[in-house]
Amino acid sequence: MEQINVLLINPRASAHWDRRIPFGLAYLAAVIRDRYRTRIVDMAAENMTDKELLDIIKKDGYNVVGITGMTHQIMNAYTLTKLIKKNTSSIVILGGCHTYFCPDEALDSGSDFVIIGEGEETLTELLEAFAKDKREYSDIKGLAFKGEKGEIVITQKRELLPDINVIPPPARDMLPIAKYTDAGFFGRPALEFMFGRGCPHNCIFCSSPALWERRVRMFTLDRIMDEITECTRRYRNRYIFITDDVFTVRRKFVMDFCARVKDMRLRWWCISRVDMVDREMLLEMKRSGCAGISYGVESGDQAILDFENKGITINRIKETFRLHREIGLPAKALMIIGHPLETTETIRQSMELAKELDSFGYVCAQMMCPYIGTALYDSIAKDTGKITTYNWDDYVTWKFPPIFVPKDLDAETVYNAAREMSLIKGTTFRDYVMAFNIARFEIFNWNFFFRPILSNSLKKLLPVFVTDWIRNMRDRVLKK
């Protein structure tokens, strides 16, 4: 192949409106951009049609196309694969979380190769093979393809990178950063950062244990600080969201990070576990600009938490949320309805816990989804309930019917409970005071302050039958 031009695609998702940075593609682009002409297209963020994408491939001569895909994106990825193979001579490579667990399905969609696992080294070696016009790929680890007789060939497993600091910072300049708004808080969009990869825990509804082998690998603090300094300057945004599964997994790292950012006037939010924070850490985080933490609370029933390997207790959940209120740092509860072992009684317990925790703003309530690669999908679901569909387009956590229904419940009960939990409380006056103490006058914006207040006032003024009609119409749309 004389010249290699690479197009990396983040496909649209089914009935989903996420606007988040596709970090996987951004890191891949950063690795290969110095050797090959490279572009990233985020179809949802850029509102791009299939025809427009094909025109780009043909006009700009992209002869290698890489497509990522989480479960709720993967059918669109397969559709794009068929379309590209039919209308161009480009090589199509699929990768991402979903295809890691079912490379045969991805190859059957028409793709030429599937990258299994961490892709930086595999893609580099595959492109080098193309450049040398090699026709033998079995020596490239972490790869799947079809052999000469149509058989599926899966090469030797590629080990995780021992040091992820060899990867350049993500190629944000290739992405429409202004379009990524879902990671914001206090009504303001935030810049997303990934400080490491992996989670040490073993929750049955998460694919991370299989994907990252329960290992946590962190970027160095110097590298992280350089990236934050560059991005906040370039994009003129002091709000940042740390996407790591458990930001506080290493206490010294957290304390050192706080010391480094204390004078930068940042506002930052992260995700953690209630058993991996303490008073001293939270106070230091708040002093350094932390604006809040989201916690996976999941359920108000201890037996469910134990069954799902959460490794936390109800008492510790309550203690951590009380501590947040005492020191004035927002804490958001992430809850799930429809667990294995879920009953109407455990739902009631979860409702009561959510009310007691006094989560900052609305409770983030979702329905259980047995994603491929999880212990729930692999074995547990069939013994504790029913998976209602294997259509990957439907694998979202808020759509009716729920993907998983526990054996003691029905779909309507699960859906209605999740909806009820999400309405337990909105942003209260107490929440606004807490937010003001952190961000001051920056909270007075349309999304966080004015729109909710006007909306709530309007609901009180409208007749009940009108608000009921609006609610019913919204439910019908969501169920469709």
PLY file of the C-alpha trace (Angstrom):
ply
format ascii 1.0
element vertex 480
property float x
property float y
property float z
element edge 479
property int vertex1
property int vertex2
end_header
0.00 0.00 0.00
1.72 3.16 -1.21
0.16 5.70 1.14
-1.95 4.96 4.16
-4.71 7.39 5.08
-6.65 6.51 8.21
-10.18 7.60 9.13
-11.33 6.76 12.67
-15.09 6.81 13.23
-17.26 7.11 16.31
-20.67 5.94 14.97
-24.05 7.19 16.01
-25.74 5.38 18.88
-29.26 3.96 18.87
-31.79 6.26 20.54
-29.04 7.80 22.60
-27.84 11.35 22.96
-24.51 11.03 24.72
-22.02 13.75 23.90
-18.78 12.45 25.39
-15.21 12.34 24.11
-14.38 9.02 22.36
-11.11 8.63 24.24
-10.26 5.31 22.59
-10.14 6.91 19.14
-8.38 10.01 20.45
-5.52 7.94 21.88
-5.26 5.82 18.71
-5.08 8.97 16.58
-2.39 10.41 18.83
-0.28 7.28 18.35
-0.47 7.08 14.53
-0.86 10.70 13.43
2.88 11.33 12.99
3.23 8.49 10.46
-0.10 8.46 8.61
-2.63 11.06 7.53
-5.30 10.67 10.18
-8.73 12.07 10.88
-11.44 11.37 13.48
-15.13 11.68 12.66
-17.63 11.68 15.52
-20.86 11.18 13.60
-23.25 12.02 16.44
-21.38 15.09 17.66
-20.92 16.37 14.10
-24.46 15.40 13.04
-23.06 13.55 10.04
-25.07 11.28 7.76
-23.85 8.01 6.26
-23.75 9.62 2.81
-21.60 12.49 4.05
-19.24 9.98 5.64
-18.93 8.01 2.40
-18.22 11.23 0.50
-15.36 12.01 2.89
-13.87 8.54 2.48
-14.00 8.75 -1.32
-12.99 12.38 -1.73
-10.09 12.35 0.72
-8.88 8.86 -0.14
-9.09 7.14 3.23
-8.04 3.58 2.47
-8.08 2.38 6.09
-11.19 2.97 8.19
-11.35 2.18 11.90
-14.72 2.06 13.64
-15.25 1.83 17.39
-18.42 0.71 19.10
-19.93 0.23 22.52
-22.91 -2.11 22.69
-25.55 0.54 22.00
-23.49 1.75 19.00
-22.45 -1.54 17.51
-25.34 -2.11 15.10
-24.66 1.27 13.53
-20.98 0.28 13.34
-21.95 -2.90 11.49
-24.21 -0.94 9.12
-21.36 1.44 8.35
-19.02 -1.49 7.76
-21.32 -3.00 5.13
-21.83 0.40 3.50
-18.10 1.17 3.31
-17.19 -2.29 1.99
-19.91 -2.07 -0.67
-19.04 1.42 -1.91
-15.28 1.71 -1.43
-12.13 -0.41 -1.52
-11.12 0.66 1.99
-9.95 -1.78 4.65
-12.33 -1.71 7.63
-11.12 -2.40 11.17
-13.52 -2.72 14.09
-12.62 -2.32 17.75
-13.98 -1.24 21.09
-15.52 -2.78 24.18
-18.28 -4.75 22.44
-16.13 -6.40 19.78
-13.57 -7.38 22.43
-16.08 -9.98 23.60
-17.51 -11.06 20.22
-14.96 -10.67 17.43
-16.70 -13.36 15.36
-19.89 -11.28 15.25
-17.86 -8.24 14.17
-16.13 -10.17 11.37
-19.46 -11.52 10.16
-20.58 -7.91 9.67
-18.06 -7.65 6.85
-15.08 -6.06 8.57
-11.59 -7.09 7.51
-10.04 -7.05 10.99
-11.08 -6.79 14.62
-8.73 -5.41 17.26
-9.21 -7.28 20.52
-8.33 -5.32 23.63
-6.01 -2.33 24.01
-5.47 -1.08 20.48
-2.49 1.24 20.38
0.19 -1.37 19.66
-2.06 -3.64 17.59
-3.17 -0.88 15.23
0.39 0.37 14.86
1.66 -3.09 13.90
-1.29 -3.68 11.55
-0.67 -0.40 9.70
3.01 -1.26 9.42
2.00 -4.56 7.85
-0.17 -2.71 5.32
2.71 -0.35 4.53
4.94 -3.34 3.78
2.20 -5.06 1.74
2.25 -8.05 4.07
-0.47 -10.65 3.62
0.21 -12.60 6.81
-1.09 -11.19 10.08
-1.01 -14.11 12.49
2.09 -12.73 14.24
0.20 -9.56 15.32
-1.16 -10.06 18.79
-4.70 -9.01 19.71
-6.16 -9.40 16.25
-9.00 -11.32 14.62
-9.55 -11.83 10.90
-10.80 -14.44 8.45
-8.32 -16.85 6.90
-8.09 -17.95 3.29
-10.81 -20.58 3.77
-13.13 -18.19 5.59
-12.27 -19.52 9.02
-11.99 -17.05 11.89
-8.41 -16.57 13.08
-7.81 -15.07 16.53
-4.16 -14.40 17.26
-2.35 -14.59 20.58
-3.73 -12.35 23.30
-1.97 -9.00 23.68
-1.01 -8.16 27.23
-2.02 -4.82 28.68
0.55 -2.06 28.35
2.74 -2.16 31.46
3.18 1.63 31.28
0.44 3.68 29.64
2.63 6.79 29.76
4.16 5.69 26.44
0.87 6.75 24.82
0.75 10.42 23.74
-2.04 12.65 25.12
-5.38 12.18 23.32
-5.76 14.05 20.02
-8.40 16.51 21.22
-7.55 18.88 18.39
-9.12 16.34 15.99
-12.44 16.43 17.83
-15.31 18.97 18.06
-14.61 19.67 21.75
-17.33 22.32 22.02
-19.94 19.67 21.15
-19.13 17.48 24.18
-21.48 18.82 26.85
-22.77 15.79 28.78
-19.89 15.79 31.25
-20.77 19.24 32.61
-21.95 20.26 36.05
-23.56 23.34 37.58
-25.02 23.92 34.12
-21.63 24.37 32.48
-19.84 22.05 30.03
-16.65 20.47 31.37
-13.48 19.25 29.71
-13.06 15.49 30.16
-9.84 13.90 31.36
-8.77 10.31 31.76
-6.13 9.90 34.47
-5.73 6.14 34.08
-7.27 2.87 32.98
-8.95 0.14 34.97
-10.76 -0.57 38.23
-9.68 -3.02 40.97
-13.21 -4.15 41.78
-15.38 -6.97 40.48
-19.01 -5.83 40.15
-21.08 -8.38 38.24
-22.77 -5.77 36.02
-19.54 -4.17 34.78
-17.27 -5.38 31.96
-14.19 -3.68 33.41
-12.99 -6.80 35.33
-12.75 -8.74 32.06
-11.54 -5.82 29.96
-8.90 -4.36 32.28
-8.22 -7.47 34.40
-8.87 -5.52 37.64
-5.61 -3.63 37.15
-5.27 0.13 37.59
-2.63 1.92 35.51
-2.20 5.64 36.00
-0.62 8.39 33.95
2.06 10.30 35.83
0.94 13.39 37.69
3.38 15.57 35.71
1.83 14.40 32.45
-1.70 14.96 33.79
-0.86 18.47 34.94
0.66 19.34 31.57
-2.48 18.08 29.82
-4.81 20.03 32.12
-2.75 23.22 31.78
-2.71 22.98 28.00
-6.42 22.16 27.64
-7.75 24.76 30.07
-5.67 27.38 28.26
-6.62 26.25 24.75
-10.33 25.81 25.38
-10.71 28.56 27.99
-12.61 26.32 30.38
-11.82 25.80 34.07
-14.45 23.05 34.54
-13.06 19.53 34.25
-14.60 16.09 34.67
-12.39 13.13 35.60
-13.79 10.05 33.87
-11.86 7.35 35.78
-14.02 4.59 37.30
-12.58 5.28 40.77
-10.55 8.47 40.98
-9.62 7.96 44.65
-8.22 4.44 44.28
-4.74 5.69 45.25
-4.87 8.06 48.20
-1.39 9.58 47.81
-2.06 10.34 44.16
-5.26 12.18 45.12
-3.55 14.24 47.82
-0.65 15.11 45.50
-3.08 16.07 42.73
-4.99 18.35 45.11
-1.77 20.06 46.15
-0.85 20.69 42.49
-4.21 22.12 41.37
-5.07 24.10 44.50
-3.97 27.42 43.01
-5.31 26.83 39.50
-8.90 27.96 40.28
-10.32 24.82 38.68
-13.76 23.36 39.28
-13.60 19.58 38.98
-15.89 16.57 39.46
-14.98 12.90 39.74
-16.35 9.40 40.35
-15.46 7.37 43.41
-16.58 4.74 45.93
-17.95 5.45 49.38
-15.31 3.19 50.94
-12.41 5.00 49.26
-12.77 8.48 50.76
-12.36 9.97 54.23
-12.82 13.35 55.90
-9.25 14.54 55.40
-9.27 13.57 51.73
-12.65 15.18 51.03
-11.65 18.42 52.75
-8.44 18.57 50.74
-10.37 17.84 47.53
-12.83 20.63 48.26
-10.03 23.10 49.03
-8.41 22.26 45.69
-11.53 22.98 43.65
-13.47 19.71 43.72
-17.10 20.59 43.03
-18.62 17.17 43.69
-18.31 13.40 43.56
-20.60 10.76 42.05
-20.90 7.45 43.90
-22.21 4.09 42.72
-24.72 3.44 45.50
-26.74 1.04 43.32
-29.17 -0.42 45.91
-30.54 0.02 49.41
-30.49 -3.70 50.10
-27.30 -5.15 51.59
-27.92 -8.65 50.23
-28.02 -7.25 46.69
-24.81 -5.29 47.19
-23.09 -8.41 48.53
-24.40 -10.61 45.70
-23.10 -8.13 43.12
-19.61 -7.93 44.68
-19.91 -4.21 45.40
-17.85 -4.53 48.56
-19.63 -1.67 50.35
-22.16 -1.49 53.18
-25.33 0.53 53.61
-23.88 2.07 56.78
-20.77 3.25 54.92
-22.95 4.75 52.17
-24.91 6.74 54.75
-21.77 7.85 56.59
-20.12 9.12 53.42
-23.15 11.11 52.28
-23.56 12.59 55.79
-19.91 13.60 55.68
-20.44 15.36 52.36
-23.30 17.41 53.77
-21.24 18.31 56.84
-18.34 19.69 54.82
-20.50 21.20 52.07
-19.32 19.13 49.11
-21.96 17.86 46.63
-22.38 14.08 46.42
-24.54 12.45 43.75
-26.06 9.00 44.17
-26.03 6.66 41.17
-28.78 4.06 41.63
-29.91 0.99 39.70
-33.37 -0.59 39.62
-33.89 -4.17 38.48
-31.02 -6.04 40.12
-30.83 -9.80 40.32
-32.64 -10.63 43.62
-34.66 -7.40 43.25
-38.17 -7.45 44.75
-40.76 -4.83 45.52
-39.36 -4.76 49.07
-35.77 -4.12 47.94
-37.03 -1.37 45.63
-38.75 0.22 48.63
-35.50 0.01 50.59
-33.62 1.68 47.74
-36.21 4.46 47.59
-35.91 5.06 51.32
-32.12 5.10 51.15
-32.15 7.54 48.23
-34.37 9.89 50.21
-32.20 9.61 53.32
-28.96 10.25 51.44
-30.21 13.62 50.17
-28.20 13.27 46.96
-27.18 16.53 45.31
-29.87 17.36 42.75
-31.75 14.57 41.06
-30.90 10.97 41.83
-29.32 9.33 38.79
-31.56 6.26 38.48
-31.07 3.68 35.75
-32.36 0.20 34.99
-30.06 -2.78 35.13
-28.53 -3.69 31.77
-26.58 -6.97 31.33
-23.87 -5.72 28.99
-21.87 -8.27 27.10
-18.66 -9.17 28.90
-20.20 -8.94 32.36
-20.76 -11.81 34.76
-24.43 -10.83 34.75
-24.69 -11.40 30.99
-22.46 -14.47 30.88
-24.14 -16.59 33.55
-26.08 -14.85 36.31
-28.99 -13.39 34.34
-30.45 -16.75 33.26
-30.69 -17.93 36.88
-32.05 -14.72 38.40
-34.38 -13.33 35.77
-34.80 -12.82 32.05
-32.92 -10.94 29.36
-35.74 -9.46 27.27
-33.80 -8.85 24.03
-30.51 -9.49 22.30
-30.98 -6.58 19.92
-27.93 -4.46 20.78
-29.73 -1.27 19.72
-31.91 -1.60 22.81
-29.04 -1.89 25.29
-29.52 1.38 27.12
-30.42 1.86 30.77
-33.50 4.06 30.54
-35.59 2.61 27.71
-38.76 0.51 28.00
-38.82 -2.44 28.31
-35.79 -2.92 30.55
-33.19 -5.29 29.12
-33.16 -7.40 32.28
-36.22 -8.24 34.38
-35.69 -10.01 37.75
-37.70 -13.18 38.19
-39.89 -11.70 40.97
-40.82 -8.54 39.03
-42.22 -7.44 35.68
-41.03 -4.88 33.15
-43.62 -2.23 34.09
-42.69 -2.39 37.77
-38.98 -1.96 37.04
-39.52 0.91 34.60
-41.97 2.78 36.83
-39.73 2.37 39.88
-36.72 3.78 38.02
-38.78 6.73 36.87
-40.13 7.32 40.38
-36.65 7.20 41.88
-35.33 9.73 39.37
-38.00 12.17 40.59
-37.33 11.79 44.31
-35.86 15.26 44.53
-34.63 18.01 42.31
-32.08 20.69 43.03
-33.24 22.18 46.32
-32.52 25.56 47.88
-29.99 23.81 50.10
-28.28 22.41 47.00
-28.13 25.85 45.39
-26.52 27.28 48.53
-23.93 24.49 48.51
-23.20 25.07 44.82
-22.93 28.84 45.38
-20.39 28.33 48.14
-18.24 26.40 45.66
-18.74 28.17 42.31
-20.18 31.51 43.44
-21.98 33.49 40.74
-21.12 30.96 38.04
-24.17 28.91 39.09
-26.50 31.62 37.81
-26.91 30.29 34.31
-29.86 29.04 32.28
-29.25 25.30 32.53
-28.55 24.97 36.25
-30.45 27.83 37.86
-33.04 29.65 35.78
-34.56 26.85 33.67
-35.29 24.45 36.59
-36.82 27.24 38.67
-39.01 28.44 35.80
-40.00 24.87 34.97
-41.03 24.09 38.54
-42.95 27.35 38.80
-44.78 26.58 35.56
-45.75 23.12 36.82
-47.37 24.68 39.88
-49.34 27.13 37.76
-50.63 24.63 35.20
-53.77 22.58 35.93
-53.10 19.03 37.08
-54.66 17.47 33.98
-52.20 19.42 31.77
-49.11 18.31 33.71
-50.42 14.72 33.73
-50.92 14.86 29.94
-47.36 16.14 29.43
-45.97 13.40 31.70
-47.93 10.68 29.88
-46.75 11.93 26.48
-43.14 11.88 27.67
-43.54 8.32 28.95
-44.93 7.19 25.60
-41.96 8.68 23.77
-39.48 7.01 26.14
-41.20 3.64 25.83
-41.01 3.85 22.06
0 1
1 2
2 3
3 4
4 5
5 6
6 7
7 8
8 9
9 10
10 11
11 12
12 13
13 14
14 15
15 16
16 17
17 18
18 19
19 20
20 21
21 22
22 23
23 24
24 25
25 26
26 27
27 28
28 29
29 30
30 31
31 32
32 33
33 34
34 35
35 36
36 37
37 38
38 39
39 40
40 41
41 42
42 43
43 44
44 45
45 46
46 47
47 48
48 49
49 50
50 51
51 52
52 53
53 54
54 55
55 56
56 57
57 58
58 59
59 60
60 61
61 62
62 63
63 64
64 65
65 66
66 67
67 68
68 69
69 70
70 71
71 72
72 73
73 74
74 75
75 76
76 77
77 78
78 79
79 80
80 81
81 82
82 83
83 84
84 85
85 86
86 87
87 88
88 89
89 90
90 91
91 92
92 93
93 94
94 95
95 96
96 97
97 98
98 99
99 100
100 101
101 102
102 103
103 104
104 105
105 106
106 107
107 108
108 109
109 110
110 111
111 112
112 113
113 114
114 115
115 116
116 117
117 118
118 119
119 120
120 121
121 122
122 123
123 124
124 125
125 126
126 127
127 128
128 129
129 130
130 131
131 132
132 133
133 134
134 135
135 136
136 137
137 138
138 139
139 140
140 141
141 142
142 143
143 144
144 145
145 146
146 147
147 148
148 149
149 150
150 151
151 152
152 153
153 154
154 155
155 156
156 157
157 158
158 159
159 160
160 161
161 162
162 163
163 164
164 165
165 166
166 167
167 168
168 169
169 170
170 171
171 172
172 173
173 174
174 175
175 176
176 177
177 178
178 179
179 180
180 181
181 182
182 183
183 184
184 185
185 186
186 187
187 188
188 189
189 190
190 191
191 192
192 193
193 194
194 195
195 196
196 197
197 198
198 199
199 200
200 201
201 202
202 203
203 204
204 205
205 206
206 207
207 208
208 209
209 210
210 211
211 212
212 213
213 214
214 215
215 216
216 217
217 218
218 219
219 220
220 221
221 222
222 223
223 224
224 225
225 226
226 227
227 228
228 229
229 230
230 231
231 232
232 233
233 234
234 235
235 236
236 237
237 238
238 239
239 240
240 241
241 242
242 243
243 244
244 245
245 246
246 247
247 248
248 249
249 250
250 251
251 252
252 253
253 254
254 255
255 256
256 257
257 258
258 259
259 260
260 261
261 262
262 263
263 264
264 265
265 266
266 267
267 268
268 269
269 270
270 271
271 272
272 273
273 274
274 275
275 276
276 277
277 278
278 279
279 280
280 281
281 282
282 283
283 284
284 285
285 286
286 287
287 288
288 289
289 290
290 291
291 292
292 293
293 294
294 295
295 296
296 297
297 298
298 299
299 300
300 301
301 302
302 303
303 304
304 305
305 306
306 307
307 308
308 309
309 310
310 311
311 312
312 313
313 314
314 315
315 316
316 317
317 318
318 319
319 320
320 321
321 322
322 323
323 324
324 325
325 326
326 327
327 328
328 329
329 330
330 331
331 332
332 333
333 334
334 335
335 336
336 337
337 338
338 339
339 340
340 341
341 342
342 343
343 344
344 345
345 346
346 347
347 348
348 349
349 350
350 351
351 352
352 353
353 354
354 355
355 356
356 357
357 358
358 359
359 360
360 361
361 362
362 363
363 364
364 365
365 366
366 367
367 368
368 369
369 370
370 371
371 372
372 373
373 374
374 375
375 376
376 377
377 378
378 379
379 380
380 381
381 382
382 383
383 384
384 385
385 386
386 387
387 388
388 389
389 390
390 391
391 392
392 393
393 394
394 395
395 396
396 397
397 398
398 399
399 400
400 401
401 402
402 403
403 404
404 405
405 406
406 407
407 408
408 409
409 410
410 411
411 412
412 413
413 414
414 415
415 416
416 417
417 418
418 419
419 420
420 421
421 422
422 423
423 424
424 425
425 426
426 427
427 428
428 429
429 430
430 431
431 432
432 433
433 434
434 435
435 436
436 437
437 438
438 439
439 440
440 441
441 442
442 443
443 444
444 445
445 446
446 447
447 448
448 449
449 450
450 451
451 452
452 453
453 454
454 455
455 456
456 457
457 458
458 459
459 460
460 461
461 462
462 463
463 464
464 465
465 466
466 467
467 468
468 469
469 470
470 471
471 472
472 473
473 474
474 475
475 476
476 477
477 478
478 479
